[in-house]
């Protein structure tokens, strides 16, 4: 196999109670990528559509992630990378993670799969390091593994795949403003009170338990953020109003997707998710802000090979 075309999915990270350690994979929005072997011994970004991003290999997250993987292999094989961006940069739904995870998944396939999906995570994290200055795994892990992922530790890296209750649906609103991850991280306080930390630990533990037991009510009660949301929400237009709209229509919970400005409503079942989506659409249409709105199941497969 000399080339491969893939779907690299969007992801929702943090999920309110799991800053930098929790994420899940979406099914209806993502990038397409075409990766081909070349005889030049170089990694090249040969085509990039949809977003104004660097073509220079060392300035593009896909190029950096690819070189990280090939460096570990000691391989001189070259690759041409085409990226068809559907996830906007700075959207908060894992644009850089899709490119980073997608390219290492594809190259791994093309060289005979020397690495497991779990072993690919550190290479994809190098793309995230370029994008945000921090090699976090809460987007790339669910993109590579599918479903929900929990980063148990970063040193050493240990990622746990969590169950995905079948009725979960995610409504994601992306106001078309850009919030850079680096900027969004810079406003977060570096110290947290013990009281808030205890609350956050309890919510994260309960969230994981709820996934295993398919306790949707507990899942909703766990989607509380004592640490990041109170600060980051001021960057997102009408955040509190949106949260109220979603909860009034039966959402289990509502929060910020990654670093924002996207927000998510986690819902049980298609009917409630559709009602939440319709209500959010009607509310935001009245505001002078362009937006995109998605409804997705949880993608339990992750990155997919396209025919």
Buried (B, 14 or more C-beta within 10 A) or exposed (E): EEEBBBBBBBBBBBBBBBBBBBBBBBBEBBBBBBBBBBEEEBBBBEEBEBBEBEBEBEEBBBBBBBBBBBEEBEBEBBBBBBBBBBBBBBBBBBBBBBBBBBBBBBBBBBBEEEBEBBBBBBBBBBBBBBBBEEBBBBBBBBBBBBBBBBBEEBEEBEBBBBBBBEBBBBBBBBBEBEBEBEEBBEEEEEEBEEEBEEBBEBBBEBBBEBBEEBBBEBBBBBBBBBBBBEEBBEBBBBBEEBBEBBBEBBBBBBBBBBBBBBBBBBBBBEEBBBBBBBBBEEBBEEEEEEBBBBBBBBBBEBBBEEE
